[in-house]
Amino acid sequence: MPSLDVCFSPELLPLYNLTGKIAVAVDVLRATSSMVTALANGITHIAPVSELEACLAYRDLGYLVAAERDGVKAEGFDLGNSPLHYLEEDRTGRLLAITTTNGTQAIRLSRAADEVLVGAFLNVGAVADYLRKANKDVVVVCAGWKGLFNLEDTLFAGALAERLEGDFELNHDATLAAYHLYRTAKPDLLGFLSKSSHVQRLERLHILKDIEFCLQEDTYTVVPVLKEDFLVPAE
């Protein structure tokens, strides 16, 4: 039986051996939620980029460019880091390049895995189905906040563990912690997270709608998978 492990921060990834495993990168608030929403609403593929200048350069190739630093849209970009941007108008067939404070770094640092998926509450069931079929060991890579632990990404790991219970070994301490934390928070995720640092940070930016949207489960069935340098919907 394959196992599910959880890395609470990209800073801890050197302690994990990703060889032969699937990495699920998650940044619930809001990068991976935005990526899932973008692909589910017509964006063809996504270039996750680490640096602002490199991301902006994609505009010359016809891409929409999206960037966020410290929760705020970066100056000179088409979009910030809100999943709701991909619902405002039809973006079918467009290409997207995106850079964020935490999420794009987590994806980049996960590349040693056999496969890199992008997860969010919005597609947690679809990710679970994909992993069940793949039948490989999994490491959930939580983006955290600037290297620190955060609650929302850990709760996603717990939600995924609950979906995979019975099909995956959940005997790593980090997985057990995430699982039980999620079971505690599940009746009211927003209430549980209301005092968390990142939710308070985002509430100060007046984007409660984004938070509420990102905490919905199973809104989409798309599973973004990294193919070379681009995220595309899994076949």
MARPA-58384 format. One line per 2 residues: number of its first residue (from 0); for each residue z, y, x of C-alpha. Coordinates in Angstrom, 3 decimals, padded with zeros to 6 digits. Each point is the difference from the previous one (the first is absolute). Example, Ala and Ser with C-alpha at 12.3 -4.5 7.8 and 13.67 -1.06 7.14 Angstrom:
0) 007.800/-004.500/012.300  -000.660/003.440/001.370
END
This chain:
0) 000.000/000.000/000.000  -000.916/003.423/001.444
2) 002.685/002.623/000.539  000.356/003.656/-001.006
4) 001.693/002.324/002.479  000.634/003.746/-000.215
6) -000.193/002.591/002.765  001.982/003.036/-001.164
8) -001.761/002.457/002.332  -003.114/000.050/002.196
10) 002.379/000.752/002.881  001.287/-003.571/-000.340
12) -003.461/-001.612/000.049  000.166/-000.874/003.741
14) 002.719/-002.500/-001.004  -002.407/-001.824/-002.339
16) -002.779/-002.387/000.930  -002.882/000.753/-002.390
18) -002.390/-002.578/001.488  -001.313/-002.358/-002.663
20) 001.714/001.985/-002.764  -000.970/002.449/-002.722
22) 001.528/003.474/000.217  000.546/001.955/-003.208
24) 000.316/003.685/000.857  001.855/002.047/-002.604
26) 000.767/003.681/-000.416  000.907/000.231/-003.683
28) 000.513/003.785/000.059  -002.856/000.582/000.230
30) -002.684/-001.095/002.466  -000.611/-003.612/-000.996
32) 000.371/000.878/-003.689  -002.753/002.585/000.513
34) -002.220/-002.497/001.841  000.354/-002.626/-002.732
36) -000.710/002.600/-002.694  -003.017/001.352/001.881
38) -001.656/-003.418/000.371  000.845/-000.902/-003.596
40) -001.720/003.159/-001.196  -003.334/-000.203/001.763
42) 000.571/000.961/003.648  -002.191/-002.441/001.976
44) 002.009/-000.244/003.199  002.784/001.819/001.819
46) 000.375/000.912/003.665  003.751/000.181/000.785
48) 000.296/002.405/002.939  003.005/000.930/002.149
50) -000.830/003.596/000.979  -000.945/003.048/-002.062
52) -002.974/001.029/002.150  -001.484/-003.498/000.009
54) 000.343/-000.158/-003.769  -001.616/003.396/-000.538
56) -002.981/-001.078/002.127  -000.920/-002.542/-002.692
58) -001.008/002.883/-002.275  -003.190/000.404/002.067
60) -000.836/-003.620/-000.927  000.249/000.765/-003.713
62) 003.553/-001.204/-000.563  002.654/001.527/-002.178
64) 002.855/000.806/002.369  003.661/-000.262/-000.990
66) 003.024/000.881/002.109  003.742/000.398/-000.404
68) 002.727/001.010/002.412  003.665/000.139/-001.036
70) -000.978/-000.552/-003.635  -002.386/002.973/-000.182
72) -003.813/000.096/-000.072  -001.299/000.998/003.434
74) -001.981/003.223/000.171  -003.783/-000.280/-000.139
76) -000.169/-003.440/-001.650  -001.525/-000.945/-003.357
78) 003.018/-001.951/-001.216  003.639/-000.594/000.798
80) 001.912/-003.226/-000.510  000.257/-000.214/-003.790
82) -001.378/-003.076/-001.786  -000.627/002.249/-002.998
84) -002.793/001.744/001.943  -002.140/-003.096/-000.547
86) 000.425/000.200/-003.769  -000.928/003.681/-000.351
88) -003.761/-000.459/000.335  -002.579/-002.723/000.496
90) -000.185/-000.921/003.685  -002.094/-003.153/-000.448
92) -001.952/-000.882/003.133  001.773/002.541/002.215
94) 001.429/-000.844/003.424  003.506/001.113/000.991
96) 001.743/000.702/003.302  003.758/000.441/-000.192
98) 002.877/000.751/002.351  003.678/000.119/-000.970
100) 003.367/000.384/001.696  000.986/-003.665/-000.282
102) -002.409/-002.244/-001.898  -003.071/000.160/002.211
104) 002.188/-000.672/003.046  001.417/-003.150/-001.610
106) -003.538/-001.277/-000.622  -001.098/000.750/003.566
108) 003.034/-001.716/001.515  -000.538/-003.126/-002.133
110) -003.422/-000.791/001.449  001.290/-002.891/002.147
112) 000.272/-002.059/-003.193  -002.794/-002.335/-001.084
114) -000.482/002.182/-003.041  001.402/003.355/-001.148
116) 000.446/000.725/-003.704  001.217/003.150/-001.682
118) 002.703/-000.367/-002.623  001.692/002.205/-002.574
120) 001.898/-000.554/-003.227  -003.294/000.852/-001.692
122) -001.590/-003.249/001.252  003.008/-002.173/000.856
124) -001.072/-002.861/-002.289  -003.522/-000.058/001.405
126) 001.367/-000.018/003.573  002.287/-002.908/-000.910
128) -002.952/-001.939/-001.452  -002.077/000.653/003.139
130) 002.803/-001.182/002.293  000.606/-003.121/-002.056
132) -003.644/-000.995/000.387  -000.051/000.855/003.730
134) 003.082/-002.187/000.603  000.889/001.633/003.346
136) 003.227/001.487/001.348  000.383/003.634/-001.046
138) 001.735/003.037/001.478  000.485/003.039/-002.228
140) -000.237/003.081/002.220  001.967/002.832/-001.597
142) -001.270/003.419/001.082  003.459/001.564/-000.310
144) 000.383/003.670/000.817  -000.766/001.084/003.569
146) 001.269/-003.326/001.332  003.087/-000.161/-002.213
148) 000.803/-002.501/-002.762  -000.767/001.071/-003.535
150) 000.920/-001.438/-003.377  -003.277/000.127/-001.903
152) -002.048/-002.104/002.440  002.854/-002.503/000.264
154) 000.082/-000.265/-003.803  -003.714/-000.818/000.018
156) 000.710/-002.798/002.500  002.674/-001.283/-002.369
158) -002.363/000.132/-002.974  -002.580/-001.972/001.961
160) 002.655/-002.531/001.011  000.978/-000.467/-003.646
162) -003.653/-000.627/-000.953  -000.372/-002.564/002.818
164) 003.306/-001.796/-000.556  -000.572/-003.741/-000.129
166) -003.300/000.213/001.905  001.323/001.630/003.198
168) 003.100/-000.456/002.117  002.182/003.090/-000.512
170) 002.645/-000.936/002.559  -000.330/002.941/002.424
172) 002.971/002.363/-000.258  -002.239/003.049/-000.472
174) -001.864/-001.737/-002.839  003.241/-001.010/-001.710
176) 001.333/003.552/000.284  -003.197/001.466/-001.477
178) -000.056/-002.626/-002.772  003.563/000.643/-001.132
180) -000.406/003.775/000.271  -003.055/-000.183/-002.241
182) 001.781/-002.221/-002.530  002.750/002.634/-000.186
184) -002.433/002.911/-000.333  -002.578/-001.683/-002.267
186) 001.364/001.186/-003.385  -000.387/003.660/001.062
188) -001.929/000.476/003.242  -000.248/003.775/-000.383
190) 003.703/000.341/-000.723  000.887/-002.243/002.938
192) -002.199/002.061/002.321  001.027/003.397/-001.363
194) 002.451/000.634/002.829  -002.261/-001.441/002.722
196) -001.082/002.400/002.713  -003.747/-000.188/-000.600
198) 000.217/000.333/-003.789  002.185/003.087/000.444
200) -002.472/001.321/002.569  -002.893/-000.469/-002.417
202) 001.942/001.411/-002.953  000.504/003.193/001.994
204) -003.813/000.137/000.152  -000.082/-000.331/-003.825
206) -001.990/-003.218/-000.102  002.168/-002.174/-002.262
208) -003.187/-001.149/-001.801  -001.204/-001.549/003.255
210) 003.291/-001.863/000.450  -000.031/-001.352/-003.558
212) -003.623/-001.104/000.398  000.656/-001.762/003.323
214) 002.885/-002.028/-001.462  -002.162/-001.633/-002.696
216) -000.583/-003.700/000.585  -003.319/-001.830/-000.449
218) -002.138/002.967/-001.017  -002.893/-001.237/002.170
220) -001.373/-003.331/001.182  -001.745/001.309/003.137
222) 001.310/-001.243/003.372  -001.109/002.217/002.909
224) -000.707/-002.016/003.144  -000.760/001.383/003.463
226) -003.493/-000.963/001.193  -000.491/001.357/003.529
228) 000.925/003.682/-000.436  -000.287/000.266/-003.771
230) 001.981/-000.983/-003.072  -002.136/-001.660/-002.652
232) 000.833/-001.937/-003.174  000.650/-003.670/000.713
234) -002.708/-002.266/-001.388
END
